[in-house]
Amino acid sequence: MIRIFIDGTEQQASAGERLIDAINRAGLALPQVCYHPQLGPIQTCDTCIVGVSGKLVRACAARPFSPAPESAFAPE
């Protein structure tokens, strides 16, 4: 498991899972129009954009990394 921080709250993510799945498991609201766990990231709608260490990325395509700085993942 990888320790990540979402909006300043510590969460656990599995190695290789998508950031959007960790956000959904944490019960946080994040728009996601084109993502479905069984289909994978389509990366066309850009509704799941989040800030990761100062960069904007699609949560459907990004994977958590370790070590992740505190407050690394935040919905924009």
N, C-alpha and C positions, 0 to 999 in steps of 0.2 A: 504494500500500500504506500501511496505517496501522500505526504501531508501538504495540503494546499490551503490557502486562505481566500474565501469568497466574501467580499464586503467586510473584511476584517474578522470573519468568523472562521475558525479552523474546521476543515472538512477533510475527509479521506477520499482519495481517488485510486482506482486500480491502475496499474501500469498499462499504458496503451489505450485506455478508454478516452473518449472525447470529453472535452470540457463541458459541453452542453449536457451530457448525461450526469456528470457530477453536480451541476447546477440544478438540474431537475430532481435528482435524488435528495438534494438539500431542501427542496420545497420552495425554491426562490422563483419569483415570477420573471420570466425572460421570454419575449416574443420569439416565436419560431414558426414561420409559415411553411417552409419547404423541407423541414427536417423530420424524419421518422427513423427511430432506432434500427428498424429492420432494413431500411433502404440506404442508410448512411447519408453523408453530407452531399447535397446537390449544389450548394454554394451559389445560389442565384438570387435570393431575395434580400440578403444582408440585414434581416431583422434581428439576428442574434449577435450583432456586433458587441464585443466587450473590450474593455481595456486590460491588457496584460503587460505589466511592467512598462507602462507608458506607450504602448503600441495598440492600435485598434486591430482586432482580429475577429474572424468568425468563430463563435463558440462551437459551431457544428464541425469545424475542421481542426481546431486547435486541440492539442493534447497537453494535459498537465505535465509539468516537469519538476524535478527536484534538484536542488532546493528552490522552492518558490518563495520570493520575498513576501512579507506580510502585506495584505491588501493587494495582492497581485491581480486578482480577477474581480472586476467590477463592471456591472452592466452600465453602458454609456447612454 
